[in-house]
């Protein structure tokens, strides 16, 4: 896994996030579109998290004490977001989001903002640390 690949995944996640937000910007929901957009975001996030877990976090944990502490802090912060994302996916079935469209829109907006903040933190803090410790390379050879 390289910085370039991780950033490409961040771009993909951002595109899916924006698509879901666009679906939620209307007054009358197009349920099938919302469910599809949310599903695409779920898949992109799962793949990205698997790549980070496999190629990034383990290496940073063993690189040095400072990087291990940073990874622990990131993991602790992300634990709540990950739990909230899971609850969001299970709580908002197609029927529920149709019944409480405004509530779904509000929760989606708040959660997408938190995801964007997390992505920014990874880009600005975690990935540079990974580059400095050689946990990841800049580009594929």
DOMARRO-472252 format. One record per residue: residue in three letters; x, y, z of N, C-alpha, C, O, CB in turn. Coordinates in Angstrom, 2 decimals. Glycine has a CB too. Example, Ala and Ser with C-alpha at 12.3 -4.5 7.8 and 13.67 -1.06 7.14 Angstrom:
2
<"ALA", <13.19, -5.69, 7.80>, <12.30, -4.50, 7.80>, <13.20, -3.30, 7.80>, <14.24, -3.32, 8.46>, <11.31, -4.47, 9.05>> <"SER", <12.85, -2.25, 7.08>, <13.67, -1.06, 7.14>, <12.90, 0.03, 7.87>, <13.41, 1.14, 8.04>, <14.08, -0.60, 5.72>> 
% end
This chain:
141
<"UNK", <0.85, -1.17, 0.00>, <0.00, 0.00, 0.00>, <0.90, 1.23, 0.00>, <1.89, 1.29, 0.73>, <-0.97, 0.00, 1.22>> <"UNK", <0.54, 2.21, -0.81>, <1.33, 3.43, -0.91>, <0.47, 4.64, -0.56>, <-0.76, 4.57, -0.52>, <1.93, 3.58, -2.32>> <"UNK", <1.15, 5.74, -0.32>, <0.46, 7.00, -0.07>, <-0.45, 7.33, -1.25>, <-1.60, 7.74, -1.07>, <1.48, 8.14, 0.16>> <"UNK", <0.06, 7.14, -2.45>, <-0.72, 7.42, -3.65>, <-2.01, 6.58, -3.69>, <-3.08, 7.10, -4.01>, <0.13, 7.14, -4.92>> <"UNK", <-1.92, 5.31, -3.36>, <-3.10, 4.45, -3.35>, <-4.09, 4.85, -2.26>, <-5.29, 4.90, -2.50>, <-2.68, 2.98, -3.16>> <"UNK", <-3.57, 5.15, -1.08>, <-4.44, 5.57, 0.02>, <-5.16, 6.87, -0.33>, <-6.34, 7.04, -0.02>, <-3.63, 5.75, 1.30>> <"UNK", <-4.46, 7.79, -0.97>, <-5.09, 9.06, -1.36>, <-6.14, 8.84, -2.45>, <-7.17, 9.52, -2.47>, <-4.02, 10.05, -1.84>> <"UNK", <-5.88, 7.91, -3.34>, <-6.88, 7.57, -4.37>, <-8.14, 7.03, -3.69>, <-9.26, 7.36, -4.10>, <-6.31, 6.53, -5.38>> <"UNK", <-7.95, 6.22, -2.68>, <-9.10, 5.69, -1.93>, <-9.83, 6.82, -1.19>, <-11.06, 6.81, -1.12>, <-8.64, 4.61, -0.94>> <"UNK", <-9.09, 7.76, -0.65>, <-9.74, 8.91, 0.00>, <-10.58, 9.69, -1.00>, <-11.69, 10.13, -0.69>, <-8.68, 9.83, 0.65>> <"UNK", <-10.06, 9.87, -2.20>, <-10.82, 10.57, -3.24>, <-12.10, 9.81, -3.58>, <-13.15, 10.42, -3.77>, <-9.96, 10.74, -4.51>> <"UNK", <-12.01, 8.49, -3.65>, <-13.18, 7.67, -3.93>, <-14.21, 7.79, -2.80>, <-15.40, 7.94, -3.05>, <-12.78, 6.20, -4.13>> <"UNK", <-13.74, 7.72, -1.57>, <-14.64, 7.87, -0.42>, <-15.30, 9.24, -0.45>, <-16.51, 9.35, -0.21>, <-13.87, 7.67, 0.91>> <"UNK", <-14.54, 10.26, -0.74>, <-15.08, 11.61, -0.81>, <-16.16, 11.71, -1.89>, <-17.20, 12.34, -1.69>, <-13.97, 12.63, -1.08>> <"UNK", <-15.92, 11.10, -3.03>, <-16.92, 11.11, -4.12>, <-18.21, 10.41, -3.67>, <-19.30, 10.90, -3.96>, <-16.35, 10.43, -5.39>> <"UNK", <-18.08, 9.29, -2.99>, <-19.27, 8.57, -2.51>, <-19.99, 9.36, -1.41>, <-21.22, 9.38, -1.35>, <-18.88, 7.18, -1.98>> <"UNK", <-19.22, 10.00, -0.57>, <-19.80, 10.84, 0.49>, <-20.61, 11.97, -0.13>, <-21.74, 12.23, 0.28>, <-18.71, 11.40, 1.41>> <"UNK", <-20.02, 12.63, -1.11>, <-20.71, 13.75, -1.77>, <-21.97, 13.26, -2.52>, <-22.98, 13.96, -2.55>, <-19.76, 14.46, -2.75>> <"UNK", <-21.89, 12.08, -3.10>, <-23.05, 11.53, -3.79>, <-24.18, 11.27, -2.81>, <-25.34, 11.59, -3.10>, <-22.68, 10.23, -4.53>> <"UNK", <-23.88, 10.72, -1.66>, <-24.90, 10.48, -0.65>, <-25.48, 11.81, -0.18>, <-26.69, 11.93, 0.00>, <-24.32, 9.69, 0.53>> <"UNK", <-24.63, 12.79, 0.03>, <-25.12, 14.12, 0.43>, <-26.03, 14.73, -0.63>, <-27.04, 15.36, -0.31>, <-23.95, 15.05, 0.72>> <"UNK", <-25.68, 14.55, -1.89>, <-26.53, 15.04, -2.99>, <-27.89, 14.36, -2.96>, <-28.92, 15.01, -3.16>, <-25.86, 14.81, -4.35>> <"UNK", <-27.89, 13.07, -2.71>, <-29.16, 12.34, -2.62>, <-30.02, 12.85, -1.47>, <-31.25, 12.82, -1.53>, <-28.89, 10.83, -2.44>> <"UNK", <-29.37, 13.33, -0.42>, <-30.09, 13.81, 0.75>, <-30.46, 15.30, 0.66>, <-31.13, 15.82, 1.55>, <-29.26, 13.58, 1.99>> <"UNK", <-30.05, 15.96, -0.39>, <-30.30, 17.40, -0.52>, <-31.69, 17.71, -1.04>, <-32.08, 18.88, -1.08>, <-29.28, 18.01, -1.43>> <"UNK", <-32.43, 16.72, -1.42>, <-33.77, 16.94, -1.99>, <-34.83, 16.79, -0.91>, <-34.61, 16.13, 0.11>, <-34.04, 15.95, -3.15>> <"UNK", <-35.97, 17.40, -1.15>, <-37.07, 17.33, -0.17>, <-37.77, 15.98, -0.17>, <-38.16, 15.47, 0.88>, <-38.08, 18.42, -0.46>> <"UNK", <-37.93, 15.40, -1.36>, <-38.60, 14.09, -1.48>, <-37.54, 13.04, -1.80>, <-36.85, 13.15, -2.81>, <-39.72, 14.12, -2.59>> <"UNK", <-37.41, 12.03, -0.96>, <-36.34, 11.05, -1.16>, <-36.56, 10.12, -2.34>, <-37.68, 9.69, -2.63>, <-36.17, 10.23, 0.09>> <"UNK", <-35.46, 9.82, -3.01>, <-35.41, 8.74, -4.00>, <-34.71, 7.59, -3.28>, <-33.49, 7.45, -3.33>, <-34.65, 9.18, -5.35>> <"UNK", <-35.50, 6.78, -2.63>, <-34.98, 5.77, -1.70>, <-33.95, 4.85, -2.35>, <-32.90, 4.58, -1.77>, <-36.12, 4.94, -1.14>> <"UNK", <-34.24, 4.37, -3.54>, <-33.31, 3.45, -4.20>, <-31.96, 4.12, -4.44>, <-30.92, 3.48, -4.27>, <-33.90, 2.96, -5.54>> <"UNK", <-31.95, 5.38, -4.82>, <-30.70, 6.10, -5.04>, <-29.93, 6.29, -3.73>, <-28.71, 6.13, -3.68>, <-30.97, 7.47, -5.68>> <"UNK", <-30.65, 6.63, -2.68>, <-30.02, 6.82, -1.37>, <-29.39, 5.51, -0.90>, <-28.25, 5.50, -0.45>, <-31.04, 7.34, -0.34>> <"UNK", <-30.12, 4.44, -0.99>, <-29.62, 3.14, -0.54>, <-28.41, 2.73, -1.38>, <-27.44, 2.20, -0.84>, <-30.73, 2.05, -0.64>> <"UNK", <-28.45, 2.97, -2.68>, <-27.32, 2.62, -3.55>, <-26.10, 3.48, -3.21>, <-24.98, 2.97, -3.15>, <-27.70, 2.81, -5.03>> <"UNK", <-26.31, 4.77, -3.00>, <-25.19, 5.66, -2.67>, <-24.57, 5.28, -1.33>, <-23.34, 5.26, -1.19>, <-25.66, 7.12, -2.63>> <"UNK", <-25.40, 4.97, -0.37>, <-24.90, 4.57, 0.94>, <-24.17, 3.23, 0.84>, <-23.14, 3.04, 1.49>, <-26.06, 4.47, 1.97>> <"UNK", <-24.68, 2.31, 0.05>, <-24.02, 1.02, -0.13>, <-22.66, 1.16, -0.79>, <-21.70, 0.48, -0.41>, <-24.90, 0.11, -0.95>> <"UNK", <-22.56, 2.03, -1.78>, <-21.28, 2.26, -2.46>, <-20.27, 2.86, -1.49>, <-19.09, 2.49, -1.51>, <-21.46, 3.18, -3.68>> <"UNK", <-20.72, 3.78, -0.64>, <-19.83, 4.35, 0.37>, <-19.40, 3.29, 1.37>, <-18.23, 3.24, 1.75>, <-20.53, 5.52, 1.10>> <"UNK", <-20.31, 2.44, 1.79>, <-19.98, 1.37, 2.74>, <-18.89, 0.47, 2.18>, <-17.93, 0.14, 2.88>, <-21.22, 0.54, 3.07>> <"UNK", <-19.03, 0.08, 0.93>, <-18.04, -0.80, 0.30>, <-16.68, -0.11, 0.20>, <-15.66, -0.70, 0.53>, <-18.51, -1.24, -1.10>> <"UNK", <-16.67, 1.15, -0.24>, <-15.40, 1.89, -0.36>, <-14.73, 2.04, 1.00>, <-13.51, 1.91, 1.11>, <-15.65, 3.28, -0.98>> <"UNK", <-15.51, 2.31, 2.02>, <-14.95, 2.44, 3.37>, <-14.39, 1.11, 3.87>, <-13.30, 1.07, 4.44>, <-16.00, 2.96, 4.34>> <"UNK", <-15.14, 0.03, 3.68>, <-14.66, -1.27, 4.14>, <-13.35, -1.65, 3.47>, <-12.43, -2.15, 4.14>, <-15.71, -2.34, 3.86>> <"UNK", <-13.25, -1.42, 2.18>, <-12.01, -1.74, 1.46>, <-10.85, -0.87, 1.96>, <-9.75, -1.37, 2.17>, <-12.20, -1.55, -0.06>> <"UNK", <-11.12, 0.42, 2.14>, <-10.07, 1.32, 2.60>, <-9.60, 0.95, 4.00>, <-8.40, 0.91, 4.27>, <-10.57, 2.77, 2.57>> <"UNK", <-10.53, 0.69, 4.89>, <-10.16, 0.33, 6.26>, <-9.37, -0.97, 6.30>, <-8.44, -1.11, 7.09>, <-11.40, 0.21, 7.13>> <"UNK", <-9.74, -1.91, 5.45>, <-8.98, -3.16, 5.39>, <-7.55, -2.89, 4.93>, <-6.61, -3.46, 5.47>, <-9.67, -4.16, 4.43>> <"UNK", <-7.39, -2.03, 3.95>, <-6.05, -1.69, 3.47>, <-5.25, -0.98, 4.56>, <-4.07, -1.27, 4.76>, <-6.12, -0.81, 2.21>> <"UNK", <-5.89, -0.05, 5.26>, <-5.18, 0.64, 6.33>, <-4.80, -0.33, 7.44>, <-3.67, -0.30, 7.93>, <-6.05, 1.78, 6.90>> <"UNK", <-5.73, -1.18, 7.84>, <-5.43, -2.13, 8.91>, <-4.28, -3.05, 8.52>, <-3.39, -3.32, 9.32>, <-6.68, -2.96, 9.24>> <"UNK", <-4.32, -3.52, 7.29>, <-3.32, -4.48, 6.82>, <-1.95, -3.84, 6.59>, <-0.94, -4.38, 7.03>, <-3.79, -5.13, 5.54>> <"UNK", <-1.92, -2.70, 5.91>, <-0.66, -2.17, 5.43>, <-0.11, -1.00, 6.24>, <1.06, -0.65, 6.11>, <-0.81, -1.76, 4.03>> <"UNK", <-0.94, -0.40, 7.06>, <-0.50, 0.83, 7.69>, <-0.38, 0.70, 9.21>, <0.69, 0.93, 9.77>, <-1.44, 1.94, 7.35>> <"UNK", <-1.45, 0.35, 9.86>, <-1.48, 0.41, 11.32>, <-0.48, -0.56, 11.96>, <0.21, -0.19, 12.91>, <-2.87, 0.11, 11.81>> <"UNK", <-0.41, -1.77, 11.46>, <0.54, -2.72, 12.03>, <1.97, -2.25, 11.92>, <2.76, -2.39, 12.85>, <0.40, -4.06, 11.36>> <"UNK", <2.32, -1.69, 10.78>, <3.68, -1.21, 10.58>, <3.98, 0.00, 11.46>, <5.08, 0.12, 12.01>, <3.91, -0.84, 9.12>> <"UNK", <3.01, 0.88, 11.60>, <3.22, 2.05, 12.46>, <3.33, 1.65, 13.93>, <4.05, 2.28, 14.70>, <2.08, 3.05, 12.28>> <"UNK", <2.61, 0.61, 14.31>, <2.67, 0.15, 15.70>, <4.07, -0.34, 16.08>, <4.48, -0.25, 17.23>, <1.66, -0.98, 15.93>> <"UNK", <4.80, -0.84, 15.10>, <6.12, -1.38, 15.40>, <7.26, -0.46, 14.97>, <8.43, -0.77, 15.21>, <6.29, -2.72, 14.73>> <"UNK", <6.95, 0.66, 14.34>, <8.00, 1.55, 13.83>, <8.78, 2.22, 14.96>, <10.01, 2.16, 14.99>, <7.39, 2.63, 12.92>> <"UNK", <8.08, 2.82, 15.88>, <8.70, 3.46, 17.04>, <7.60, 3.83, 18.04>, <6.41, 3.71, 17.75>, <9.53, 4.71, 16.63>> <"UNK", <8.03, 4.29, 19.20>, <7.05, 4.59, 20.25>, <6.10, 5.72, 19.85>, <4.90, 5.64, 20.11>, <7.77, 4.96, 21.55>> <"UNK", <6.63, 6.76, 19.23>, <5.79, 7.90, 18.84>, <4.73, 7.48, 17.83>, <3.58, 7.89, 17.94>, <6.65, 9.02, 18.26>> <"UNK", <5.11, 6.66, 16.87>, <4.12, 6.23, 15.88>, <3.10, 5.30, 16.51>, <1.92, 5.35, 16.17>, <4.81, 5.55, 14.69>> <"UNK", <3.54, 4.44, 17.43>, <2.60, 3.55, 18.12>, <1.59, 4.35, 18.93>, <0.41, 4.03, 18.94>, <3.36, 2.56, 19.03>> <"UNK", <2.05, 5.39, 19.60>, <1.14, 6.25, 20.38>, <0.16, 6.97, 19.46>, <-1.02, 7.10, 19.79>, <1.95, 7.27, 21.20>> <"UNK", <0.63, 7.43, 18.31>, <-0.25, 8.11, 17.36>, <-1.32, 7.16, 16.84>, <-2.49, 7.54, 16.71>, <0.55, 8.68, 16.19>> <"UNK", <-0.93, 5.93, 16.55>, <-1.89, 4.94, 16.06>, <-2.92, 4.62, 17.14>, <-4.11, 4.50, 16.85>, <-1.17, 3.64, 15.61>> <"UNK", <-2.48, 4.49, 18.38>, <-3.43, 4.23, 19.47>, <-4.43, 5.37, 19.59>, <-5.63, 5.14, 19.78>, <-2.68, 4.04, 20.81>> <"UNK", <-3.95, 6.60, 19.48>, <-4.84, 7.76, 19.58>, <-5.84, 7.77, 18.42>, <-7.02, 8.02, 18.62>, <-4.03, 9.07, 19.60>> <"UNK", <-5.36, 7.52, 17.22>, <-6.25, 7.47, 16.06>, <-7.28, 6.36, 16.22>, <-8.46, 6.56, 15.92>, <-5.44, 7.26, 14.78>> <"UNK", <-6.85, 5.22, 16.67>, <-7.77, 4.08, 16.83>, <-8.84, 4.38, 17.87>, <-10.01, 4.05, 17.69>, <-7.00, 2.81, 17.23>> <"UNK", <-8.44, 5.02, 18.97>, <-9.40, 5.35, 20.01>, <-10.44, 6.35, 19.50>, <-11.63, 6.19, 19.74>, <-8.69, 5.92, 21.25>> <"UNK", <-9.97, 7.36, 18.80>, <-10.88, 8.36, 18.24>, <-11.81, 7.74, 17.21>, <-12.99, 8.05, 17.15>, <-10.10, 9.51, 17.61>> <"UNK", <-11.26, 6.86, 16.41>, <-12.03, 6.28, 15.32>, <-13.02, 5.24, 15.82>, <-14.01, 4.95, 15.14>, <-11.11, 5.66, 14.30>> <"UNK", <-12.78, 4.68, 16.98>, <-13.68, 3.66, 17.51>, <-15.12, 4.14, 17.60>, <-16.03, 3.41, 17.23>, <-13.22, 3.22, 18.87>> <"UNK", <-15.32, 5.36, 18.08>, <-16.68, 5.88, 18.21>, <-17.29, 6.16, 16.84>, <-18.47, 5.87, 16.61>, <-16.68, 7.15, 19.05>> <"UNK", <-16.50, 6.71, 15.93>, <-17.02, 6.97, 14.58>, <-17.40, 5.66, 13.90>, <-18.43, 5.58, 13.24>, <-15.98, 7.72, 13.74>> <"UNK", <-16.57, 4.66, 14.05>, <-16.85, 3.35, 13.46>, <-18.14, 2.75, 14.04>, <-18.95, 2.19, 13.32>, <-15.67, 2.39, 13.69>> <"UNK", <-18.31, 2.88, 15.35>, <-19.53, 2.39, 16.01>, <-20.75, 3.17, 15.53>, <-21.81, 2.59, 15.28>, <-19.40, 2.49, 17.55>> <"UNK", <-20.61, 4.47, 15.41>, <-21.73, 5.30, 14.95>, <-22.09, 4.98, 13.50>, <-23.27, 4.97, 13.14>, <-21.37, 6.79, 15.09>> <"UNK", <-21.09, 4.72, 12.67>, <-21.33, 4.34, 11.28>, <-22.09, 3.01, 11.23>, <-23.05, 2.87, 10.46>, <-20.00, 4.22, 10.51>> <"UNK", <-21.69, 2.05, 12.03>, <-22.38, 0.77, 12.08>, <-23.82, 0.92, 12.52>, <-24.72, 0.29, 11.95>, <-21.66, -0.18, 13.01>> <"UNK", <-24.05, 1.74, 13.54>, <-25.43, 1.97, 14.01>, <-26.25, 2.67, 12.93>, <-27.42, 2.35, 12.74>, <-25.42, 2.82, 15.30>> <"UNK", <-25.65, 3.61, 12.25>, <-26.32, 4.34, 11.16>, <-26.76, 3.36, 10.08>, <-27.89, 3.44, 9.59>, <-25.38, 5.42, 10.56>> <"UNK", <-25.88, 2.45, 9.70>, <-26.22, 1.47, 8.66>, <-27.34, 0.55, 9.11>, <-28.23, 0.22, 8.32>, <-24.99, 0.65, 8.28>> <"UNK", <-27.30, 0.13, 10.36>, <-28.34, -0.81, 10.82>, <-29.64, -0.10, 11.20>, <-30.72, -0.67, 11.02>, <-27.83, -1.60, 12.00>> <"UNK", <-29.56, 1.10, 11.72>, <-30.76, 1.81, 12.16>, <-31.60, 2.36, 11.02>, <-32.83, 2.40, 11.11>, <-30.38, 2.94, 13.08>> <"UNK", <-30.96, 2.77, 9.95>, <-31.68, 3.45, 8.88>, <-31.95, 2.50, 7.71>, <-31.29, 2.56, 6.67>, <-30.88, 4.67, 8.39>> <"UNK", <-32.91, 1.65, 7.89>, <-33.37, 0.80, 6.78>, <-34.08, 1.69, 5.76>, <-34.38, 2.85, 6.05>, <-34.32, -0.35, 7.30>> <"UNK", <-34.33, 1.17, 4.60>, <-35.04, 1.93, 3.56>, <-36.39, 2.42, 4.08>, <-36.79, 3.55, 3.81>, <-35.23, 1.08, 2.29>> <"UNK", <-37.09, 1.57, 4.82>, <-38.40, 1.96, 5.35>, <-38.27, 3.08, 6.38>, <-39.07, 4.02, 6.38>, <-39.10, 0.76, 5.98>> <"UNK", <-37.27, 2.98, 7.26>, <-37.10, 3.99, 8.29>, <-36.69, 5.32, 7.69>, <-37.19, 6.37, 8.12>, <-36.09, 3.54, 9.30>> <"UNK", <-35.79, 5.31, 6.74>, <-35.37, 6.59, 6.19>, <-36.49, 7.26, 5.41>, <-36.56, 8.49, 5.36>, <-34.15, 6.40, 5.29>> <"UNK", <-37.37, 6.48, 4.82>, <-38.54, 7.07, 4.15>, <-39.51, 7.66, 5.16>, <-40.12, 8.69, 4.90>, <-39.25, 6.01, 3.29>> <"UNK", <-39.64, 7.01, 6.31>, <-40.55, 7.49, 7.35>, <-40.04, 8.74, 8.06>, <-40.82, 9.58, 8.50>, <-40.79, 6.40, 8.36>> <"UNK", <-38.71, 8.86, 8.17>, <-38.13, 10.01, 8.87>, <-37.02, 10.61, 8.01>, <-35.85, 10.63, 8.39>, <-37.57, 9.60, 10.27>> <"UNK", <-37.40, 11.08, 6.86>, <-36.46, 11.62, 5.88>, <-35.64, 12.76, 6.48>, <-34.42, 12.80, 6.29>, <-37.20, 12.10, 4.64>> <"UNK", <-36.28, 13.68, 7.18>, <-35.53, 14.81, 7.76>, <-34.53, 14.32, 8.81>, <-33.40, 14.82, 8.85>, <-36.50, 15.82, 8.39>> <"UNK", <-34.92, 13.38, 9.63>, <-33.99, 12.83, 10.62>, <-32.81, 12.13, 9.96>, <-31.67, 12.28, 10.39>, <-34.71, 11.86, 11.53>> <"UNK", <-33.10, 11.37, 8.91>, <-32.04, 10.69, 8.17>, <-31.09, 11.71, 7.54>, <-29.87, 11.55, 7.60>, <-32.64, 9.78, 7.08>> <"UNK", <-31.64, 12.73, 6.95>, <-30.81, 13.77, 6.32>, <-29.90, 14.44, 7.33>, <-28.72, 14.68, 7.05>, <-31.69, 14.82, 5.64>> <"UNK", <-30.44, 14.75, 8.50>, <-29.64, 15.40, 9.54>, <-28.53, 14.48, 10.04>, <-27.38, 14.91, 10.20>, <-30.52, 15.83, 10.70>> <"UNK", <-28.87, 13.24, 10.29>, <-27.85, 12.30, 10.77>, <-26.80, 12.04, 9.70>, <-25.61, 11.93, 10.02>, <-28.50, 10.98, 11.19>> <"UNK", <-27.22, 11.95, 8.46>, <-26.27, 11.75, 7.37>, <-25.31, 12.93, 7.27>, <-24.10, 12.74, 7.15>, <-27.01, 11.56, 6.03>> <"UNK", <-25.84, 14.15, 7.32>, <-24.98, 15.34, 7.23>, <-23.95, 15.35, 8.36>, <-22.77, 15.63, 8.12>, <-25.84, 16.62, 7.29>> <"UNK", <-24.38, 15.06, 9.56>, <-23.45, 15.06, 10.70>, <-22.38, 13.98, 10.55>, <-21.20, 14.22, 10.81>, <-24.22, 14.86, 12.02>> <"UNK", <-22.79, 12.80, 10.14>, <-21.86, 11.68, 10.00>, <-20.87, 11.91, 8.85>, <-19.69, 11.59, 8.97>, <-22.63, 10.38, 9.79>> <"UNK", <-21.36, 12.46, 7.74>, <-20.46, 12.73, 6.62>, <-19.43, 13.79, 6.98>, <-18.28, 13.72, 6.54>, <-21.26, 13.18, 5.38>> <"UNK", <-19.83, 14.76, 7.78>, <-18.89, 15.78, 8.25>, <-17.80, 15.15, 9.11>, <-16.62, 15.48, 8.97>, <-19.63, 16.88, 9.04>> <"UNK", <-18.19, 14.25, 9.99>, <-17.21, 13.55, 10.83>, <-16.28, 12.68, 9.99>, <-15.09, 12.60, 10.27>, <-17.93, 12.70, 11.87>> <"UNK", <-16.82, 12.03, 8.96>, <-15.98, 11.20, 8.09>, <-14.97, 12.05, 7.33>, <-13.81, 11.67, 7.19>, <-16.85, 10.40, 7.10>> <"UNK", <-15.42, 13.20, 6.85>, <-14.52, 14.08, 6.13>, <-13.40, 14.57, 7.05>, <-12.25, 14.68, 6.63>, <-15.28, 15.26, 5.53>> <"UNK", <-13.75, 14.86, 8.29>, <-12.75, 15.29, 9.25>, <-11.75, 14.18, 9.51>, <-10.55, 14.43, 9.61>, <-13.41, 15.74, 10.56>> <"UNK", <-12.22, 12.96, 9.62>, <-11.33, 11.81, 9.85>, <-10.39, 11.62, 8.66>, <-9.19, 11.39, 8.85>, <-12.16, 10.53, 10.08>> <"UNK", <-10.92, 11.73, 7.47>, <-10.08, 11.59, 6.28>, <-9.01, 12.68, 6.24>, <-7.86, 12.41, 5.91>, <-10.95, 11.65, 5.00>> <"UNK", <-9.40, 13.90, 6.59>, <-8.45, 15.01, 6.63>, <-7.35, 14.73, 7.65>, <-6.17, 14.97, 7.37>, <-9.17, 16.34, 6.97>> <"UNK", <-7.71, 14.23, 8.82>, <-6.71, 13.91, 9.84>, <-5.75, 12.84, 9.37>, <-4.54, 12.93, 9.60>, <-7.40, 13.46, 11.13>> <"UNK", <-6.27, 11.82, 8.71>, <-5.39, 10.78, 8.17>, <-4.41, 11.39, 7.17>, <-3.22, 11.11, 7.22>, <-6.21, 9.67, 7.50>> <"UNK", <-4.94, 12.22, 6.27>, <-4.11, 12.81, 5.24>, <-3.04, 13.74, 5.81>, <-1.90, 13.73, 5.37>, <-4.97, 13.57, 4.25>> <"UNK", <-3.43, 14.54, 6.79>, <-2.52, 15.55, 7.32>, <-1.59, 15.04, 8.42>, <-0.49, 15.56, 8.59>, <-3.31, 16.70, 7.86>> <"UNK", <-2.02, 14.03, 9.17>, <-1.23, 13.60, 10.32>, <-0.69, 12.17, 10.20>, <0.50, 11.93, 10.37>, <-2.06, 13.71, 11.55>> <"UNK", <-1.58, 11.24, 9.92>, <-1.18, 9.84, 9.95>, <-0.33, 9.43, 8.75>, <0.69, 8.77, 8.91>, <-2.42, 8.96, 10.02>> <"UNK", <-0.73, 9.81, 7.57>, <0.01, 9.40, 6.38>, <1.41, 10.01, 6.32>, <2.35, 9.31, 5.94>, <-0.75, 9.78, 5.13>> <"UNK", <1.59, 11.29, 6.69>, <2.98, 11.79, 6.74>, <3.85, 11.03, 7.74>, <5.03, 10.79, 7.49>, <2.97, 13.27, 7.11>> <"UNK", <3.26, 10.65, 8.87>, <4.00, 9.83, 9.83>, <4.37, 8.48, 9.21>, <5.48, 7.99, 9.39>, <3.16, 9.62, 11.12>> <"UNK", <3.45, 7.90, 8.49>, <3.71, 6.62, 7.83>, <4.81, 6.75, 6.78>, <5.63, 5.85, 6.62>, <2.43, 6.08, 7.18>> <"UNK", <4.83, 7.87, 6.08>, <5.90, 8.10, 5.10>, <7.25, 8.28, 5.79>, <8.25, 7.72, 5.36>, <5.58, 9.34, 4.24>> <"UNK", <7.27, 9.06, 6.88>, <8.52, 9.32, 7.61>, <9.11, 8.05, 8.21>, <10.33, 7.90, 8.28>, <8.29, 10.34, 8.71>> <"UNK", <8.25, 7.14, 8.63>, <8.74, 5.90, 9.25>, <8.89, 4.77, 8.24>, <9.22, 3.64, 8.61>, <7.81, 5.47, 10.36>> <"UNK", <8.63, 5.05, 6.98>, <8.71, 4.07, 5.89>, <7.69, 2.95, 6.06>, <7.89, 1.84, 5.56>, <10.12, 3.48, 5.82>> <"UNK", <6.59, 3.23, 6.75>, <5.52, 2.25, 6.87>, <4.80, 2.09, 5.53>, <4.25, 1.03, 5.22>, <4.53, 2.66, 7.97>> <"UNK", <4.80, 3.16, 4.76>, <4.27, 3.12, 3.39>, <5.23, 3.86, 2.48>, <6.01, 4.71, 2.93>, <2.83, 3.75, 3.32>> <"UNK", <5.17, 3.54, 1.21>, <5.95, 4.25, 0.22>, <5.12, 5.36, -0.40>, <3.91, 5.41, -0.21>, <6.47, 3.30, -0.85>> <"UNK", <5.77, 6.22, -1.14>, <5.06, 7.31, -1.79>, <4.24, 6.80, -2.98>, <3.05, 7.12, -3.11>, <6.04, 8.37, -2.25>> <"UNK", <4.88, 6.03, -3.83>, <4.23, 5.51, -5.04>, <4.65, 4.05, -5.26>, <5.65, 3.57, -4.73>, <4.59, 6.40, -6.29>> <"UNK", <3.85, 3.38, -6.06>, <4.21, 2.01, -6.44>, <5.42, 2.06, -7.36>, <5.59, 3.00, -8.14>, <3.01, 1.28, -7.13>> <"UNK", <6.25, 1.05, -7.26>, <7.47, 1.01, -8.08>, <7.16, 0.79, -9.53>, <8.07, 0.73, -10.35>, <8.40, -0.08, -7.60>> 
% end
